[in-house]
Amino acid sequence: MTPANLADAVLTAAKAVFAARSFDMSALPAAATVERPRNPEHGDYATNLALQVAKKVGANPRDLAAALAEELSKVSGIASVEIAGPGFLNIRVDAAAAGELARLVVTRGSAYGHGVALAGQRLNLEFVSANPTGPIHLGGVRWAAVGDALARLLKASGAEVTTEYYFNDAGAQIDRFANSLLAASRGEPTPEDGYGGAYIAEIAEAVKAKRPDADDPETFRVEGVELMFAQIKSSLAEFGTSFDVYFNEKDLHDKGELDLALERLRGQGHLYEADGATWLRTTDFGDDKDRVLRKSDGAWTYFAADCAYYLDKRERGADRVILMLGADHHGYVGRMKAMSACFGDDPDVNLEILIGQLVNLVRDGQPVRMSKRAGTVVTMEDLVEAIGVDASRYALARYSIDSPIDIDVELWTRASNENPVYYVQYVAARTAGVGRQTADAGLTRDTLPFDPALLSHPKELDLLKALADYPGVVETAAELREPHRVARYLESLAGAYHRFYDNCRVLPLGDASVEPVNVARLWLNDATRTVIANGLGLLGVTAPERM
């Protein structure tokens, strides 16, 4: 029995009590809440539903709790229900119902943990979107890990998700990039406002190899951007991150989408002309100042492109546009929310902006020096070279995006339980190893019938409860946009498995014959392997069979 099953049972029992007492059904919540009590001695689960609704229907909470307890006691799989305090219910599940979860997990396999909480939502999730003027730095790498994990979580919760990378191939930054390449090709110093680093010389050399006659900014712009973005795509692919759509800013200009956005905003009545420029009155919706869309010389602003791109996403069917931005973009939130409102949208519904904090790579307590190749930043390649793809993704997804991160090279490369990803992956490998050992000994899940009631040892029950929590963790992590909840859950699950493994033998000792309890424990072992693999998969991390 999962918490979701139990919550449904609690609500069904409440409806029966309400019907018997002619209470107003609208006082009941859409879903009941059940939680694991802090003190296991109080039961397996607890609910405060009686306290939550008693006042609304003029009932005594404890009396209502007693009626709920009586109704719940009739439910198959519930061993006992006790009333505590002013009207809490402490619920105990019988061993058979608890153990049956192992069969459910193994049977559902990779689908276990998937749900429909976000079904019907069409989401456009944009992340990374680093300018093609250099390698992806650590801030972008964080979004590559967190954004990809979030996309997987949202899909696992039933949402229709389009992942997108905004490819800025227009504007002053690209001009500086092209001029830097041209200077490198000529053996000249980097322009004062240009880009440095060995990668500039490498790309300039590649452009010259492809176009020996190249000696102008436009050629280096076109060829250099193509080469740089190819490297970015390759780095992301090696990191395990891909996108459904790579959107070029240049297309907004070429297809007239900026003019379309301008006219749409004009139709909404939020544009005005001043000083020869075209302005958007974003202050009507809480922005600190109005924003220029088109300058007096006719040039478009970056914000105009932002407006056109937002409209493009909405026109392509996104109900909600989610942007994942770096720590230096806090000032961006107000203007984007106001822009959404100017289009006639509800910024609280149609636009969501997530801001991530900084990441540092440290060794021996000191920041790792800058990359020679990139010149000014630590890159994705630097991080992967230092600790590997799995550790990089896990380390970046393990913390709330609100928290800055120091990634300690020594910690994340250590083959010990102090290393969180090692701790979790070790359970993946150990559960697979148990499967191999039992198979070699002739023990499989089909050797004897599965009796879930035999999983009654306290450590078995603790592990079953942890497995039962997984779907709720996935749903909450998706709804709150917090992939780190999955990582922290996996570490807790790993601890529960280790305690089970230390106290409950799966294989019989010596020449002892296989007993039904051994088969039951193999089901539990394999269920743990399934959930560990599923959870790591949501983070884009492998679940090794051997370590």
N, C-alpha and C positions, 0 to 999 in steps of 0.2 A: 504494500500500500504506500503510495506516494503522498506527500503533503497536499498535492492538488486533489487526489482522490478523497483524502480526508476532509479537505475544505468543502468539497462538493457534498460530502455526507453531512457535514455540519449544517450547511445551508438547507439541504433537503429536510433534515430533522427540524430546523427552525420553521420551515414552511408548514410542516405538519402540525407543529405546536400552535402556530399562528392561526391555521385553519380551524383547529379544534377550539380555540379561544376567541375566534372572530376578530382577531387583531388585524390592523391595516397592513397588508403585505408590502406597501410602499415604504414602510419603515425599515425593511430589511435591505442590506447592502446588495450590490450586484454579485459580490463574491465574499465568502467568509474568509477570515484570516486565521491560519493556524501557525504556531511557532514552536520551535524546540525550547523548552524551559531551560533556564540557566542551570538549575539543579536537576540532574537526571532522576533523582529520587522522586521528583514530583510527577514523573510520567514521561511518555515519549513525545507528546505534543500538548499544547495548551491553546485555548481560544478564549477571547473576551467578548464573544458575540452577545451574550446575555447582558453584560454591562453596557455594551454599545447601543442596544436598541430598547432596553427596558423603559427608560424614561419617555421615549417617543410614544409608547403604547400604554403608559400609565401602569406598568407592572413592577413588582418588586424584583430587583435583579437576581437575588438568590433563589426566589421562587421560580422565576423564569429559567434560571440555570438548572434547577432540579428537573423541570419538565424537559428541557433539552437533553439532560443526562439520561433520563429514562428512554427517550426516543432514540438517542445514539446507541444505547446499550443493545438495541435490537439489530444493529448493523453488523453483518458478518465481517469478521476480522478485527473488530474492536473488543478487546478483552475486558476493559473496565473504564468507567468514567467517574471522576470524583469532583465534587464541588469544593472550591477553595476560596477563602476570603469572602469578599462581597458578592462574588458571582462568577469567578473564573472557573473554567472547566479544564481539568487535567485528564488527558486521554492516554490510555495504554493500548497498544496494538498487540494482538496475539502473535506468537512466533511464526506461525504458518503464513499469516498475512504479510508479516515483515519479510520473511524469507522468500516469498513468491516474487519479490522485486528482482531477485537475481535472475530468475527466468525471463522476466519482462525485459530487463536490460540486454541480456544476451540475445534474445529473440529480435528486439528492435535494432540492435547493432548500431550502425552509424546514425540512425534516425533518432536514437534515444537522446532526449534533451531538446529536440526540435519541437516548436509549438506554433501557435497561430495568433499570439497576442498582438502582433503587428500586421496581421493579414489585411489586405486591402489598401495598405499604405504604399504609395509610389514615391520613393526617395531617390534624390540625386545627391550622391556623396562625393564631394570634391576634396582631394587631399594631395599633399606634396606640392604639386604645381610649381616646382622650382624653375626659375628662369633658365633658359638654355645658354647661360653665359659661363657656366662652370660646373664642376661635379657637385653632387648633392651633399650638403653639409649635415652635421648631426641633428639640427633642428628638423630638417626635411626627412632624415632617416627615422626620427621618432614618429612622424606622421605616416611614413611608409609602413611601419609596424603597427601602430595604433589604428590608423585608418583602414588598413586591410583587415585587421582583426574585427573592427567595428562592422565593416561590411559583411563579414562572415556571420557575426552575431545577429545583425538585422535580418539577414536572409534566413537564419535558423529560427527566427521568431516570426517568420511568415511574410515579411515585407518584400516588396519588389524593389530591388536596389540597382541603380546604375552608378558604377564608380567612374570617376572622371578626373582627368589630368588636364589642367588649363596650361596650354603651351604658349607662353608670351613670346611671340616672334615679331613683335612690332614695338617701336618706341625708342627712347633715348638710351636705355640700357643695351639694347641690341646694337645701336650705333657705336657705343663705346666698345662693345665686344668686337665688332667688325674692325674698328680702327686699331684695336690692340693686336688683332691677328695680322693686319696689314703691316703694322710696325715690326712685329716679330719676323715676318717674312722678309723684311728689308734689313733686318739686323739692327733696327733702331730701338732706342729705349721705349719702355712702356709709356704711353701717353699719361699725362698727369691724372686724368680721371678714368684711366683704363684698368684693365684686369691683368694681374701678374700671375706667375706660377708656371711651372714647366708644362702644364697641359696646354697653355696658349701656344707655346712653341711647337708642341706635338701636333696640334690641330692645324696651325699655319703650315707646317711641313706637309701634312696630309692634303691640304687644299692645293698646295703647289704641285704635289705629285699628281693630283687629279687634273688640275688646270695650270700647267706650266706658265701660261701667259698671264695668270692672275696678278693684277697690280692695282686693284681699285677696291674701295670699301664695299661696293655692292656685291661683287663676286665673293668676297670673303664673308659678307653677311649671309648670303644664300647658302654657300657651301659649308661655311663654318657652323652655322646654326644646325644644319642637317647632321653634320658629324657629331656635334656636341649632344644633340638630342638622341642620336643613336647610342651614344655612350651612356646617357642617362637611362634610356630604356633597357639597355643591357644590364646595367647595375641593378636596376629594380627587379628585372627578371631573375637574376642570380640571388637576389634577396627574397624571392618568392612573392613579389608584389606585382600584380598586373592590373590593367584598367580596361573597362569596357569601351571607354571613349577617350581619345586624345584630341582635345579641341584646340585649334589654332586661333589665336587672337586675330591674326591677319584675315581670317575668314569673315570675321565680324565687319571688317572694313570693306573687303572685296564684295561681300554679298549685300551691302547696304543696310546691315542690321542696326548700325548706330542711328541712321536716319529713321528707321522704323521705330526704334525705342524712343527717339526724340518726339516723333509724332504721337506715339501712344501716351507719353507723359504730357504732351501739349493738350491732348484730348481730355486728360484727367484734370486739366486746369492748374497744373503746378509749375509751369514754365513762365519765365519772364525775361525780358531783354534789359540789360544795363551795361553801360560803358562798352557797347558794341559786342558784348558777349551774351551767350544764352545760359541762363541760370536755372537750377532746379531748387524750388522752395522747400528744402528738407527741414527747415526750422519749424514748419507747420506740424512736423511729426517728431519733435524732440531733439533734432540735430543741433549742434552748437552754432552752426552757421550754414548759410545756403551754399550750394556747390555749383561750380562752373562746369557745364557740359561741353560747350564749344567756345573757344577763346575768340577774341576780337579779330585775330588773323585767320579765323576759320579752322584752326587746328582743333582736333578732338582732345579731350583730357582723358586721363586714365579712368576717371570715374564714369565717363560716358561709356567706355568699354565695359566697365563693371555692370552698368545698367543694361546694356544690350545683351550681355552674357546671361545675366539673371533672367531676362525676359525670354531668351532663347531656351533656357532650361525649362521654364514654366510652359512655354509653347510646345516643347517636346513631351509634355505630360507629367512632369514632376509635381506632385502635390506639395512636397516639402523639399527645399533646397538646403543642404547641409554643407557648410564650409568649415574646414579645419585650417586654422591660421596660426602663425607663429606668435611668440611672446611679444613681438614688437608691433602687433596689429590691434592692440586694445582700442585705439582711437578709431578703428575701422568699423566697429560694431554699430555705433550710433548712426553713422551715415548710411550704412547698408540697410539697417532696419527702417530708417526713414524712407529710403529709396523704394523698398518693398511696399510701404504704405502709399507712396506716391503713385505706384502702379495700380492701386486699388486692392492690394492684397492685405491680409492680416499678418503682420510681421511675427506674431507669436505662433502662427500656424504654418505659414508658408516659407519661413526662413529661420534657420538655426545656425548659430555661429559658435564654434568651439575654439577656445584659445589655449594653446599648449605652452608649457614653460620650458626653460632652457635645459640643455643636456651638456654635461662635461664628461670627457674620458680622462680617468686618472690612473696613475701608476705610482706606487710607493707614496701615496698621499698627495702627489703633485699632478697638475694638469699635464696631459700628454702634449708634447710640442706640436706645433702646426705641421700640416702635411707639406712635404717638399713639393709634391706634384701640384697641389692646389694653391700653394703660396700663402694663403691666409686662413684656412679653415681645416678642421678635421673632417674627413669625408666618410661616406658610407663604406668605401673600400678600406679605409683605415680601421674603422670599427670592426668590420668583418675579419680583416686580417688579424686583429688583436684578440678577438674572443669567439669568432665563428658566427654563422648565420643564426643557428638556433638560440644561442645565448644572447645574441644581439636582439632578436625579435622578442624573446621572453623578457629580457631586462627592460626594454623600452615599453612593453605593454603591461608590465607588472605594477606600475605606479599610476596613480591618478594623474591625469593631464594637468591638474592644477599644481602639481609638485615638480620643482626642479629635480633633476637626477644627476648624481655623480656615478658613472659606471666605472667600478673598480676592476681593472684588468685582472689582477691577481684573484679576486673573489670569483669572477665569472669564468675563469679558466680552471678553477680548482676542482679536482675529482673528489669531492666530499659533500656531506650533507649541508655544509654551510652555503654551498652554491645552490640557489633555489631551483634552477633549471635541471641541474644534475640530480637533485633530490627527487624531483617529479619524474624525470626520465628514467631514473633507476627503478622506480616502481613499474614503469612501462616494461622495462627489460626483465625485471624480476617476475612479473606476472606471466610474461611470455615464456620465461625459463621454466616456471612451474608447469606450464602447459606441455613443454617438451619433455620434462622429467616424468610427468604422469603418463604421457603417451608411451614413452619408452617402457614404463612399468605395466602397461596394459590397462591403465585407468583412463577412461574417457567419461564425458558427461552422460553417455548412453550405457555405461557399464551396468548401472542399476537405476531403477526409477528415482527421480528427484523427489525428495521429501523436504519441502521448505521448512517444516516445523523443527527439523534437526538443527537449524541455524539459530541456536538459542544461547550460545555463549555470549557473555557481555561484549566481548570484542567483536564478535560477528554482528551482533545487533548494532553496535556503534558504527561499523562499516556500512551496514545496510542503510542506516539513517543518513550517513554521508552520501551514499549513492542516490538516495531518494531526494536529496536536496538539489541535485544537479539541474534538473529542468527549471526550477525556480531561480537558480543562480543565472542561468542563461537568459531567462526572460528579464530579470531585473537589470542585468548588465546591458542588455540591448536597449531597454526603455530609458535607462539613465545615461547611456553612452559611456559605459565604464568597463572596458575590457579587462581592467586590472582585477575586477571581482572574480573573473574566471581563473586567473593565475593564483590568486590567494586561496580560492576554493581548492584548486588542485593540490596545493601544498598541504592543506588541511586533510584532504582525502588521502594523500600519500602517507601522512602520519597515522591515519586510521588503519591503512592497509599494513603498515609496518607492525603495528601493535597486534593486529589479527594474525599476521604471519608468525610473530614470535610466540603466540599463545595457542594457535590452532593449526595442527599439522594437516596438510592436504593429503600427502602420501602416507600410507601406513608405515609404521616402524618395522624395519627388518623384513622378516618373512610373513608378517601379519597379513591376513586376508583383507581385501577391500571391503569396507563397511559402507552402508548408506551415507553416513556422515562424511566420508571422504568424497563421495560424489557431490554431495551438497556443497561442500567447501570448494570443490573445483568450479562449480557454477558461480560461486561468489568470487573466486579468484578471476574467472574469465569476465565476469560483470565489471570488476574493477579495471581490468585491462581495457575493456570497451569504453568506459567513462574517461579514463586517463587519455586514451587515444582521441576520443571525441573532443575533450577539452583542449588538448594541445593542438588539435587540428584547427580549432577556432582561433587560436593564436598564431597559426601558421608555423607551428613547431612540430618536428617529427617525434613519433613515439617509437623509439628503437626497440628491436627485439633482443638485442645483445648490447652490452656495454663493457 
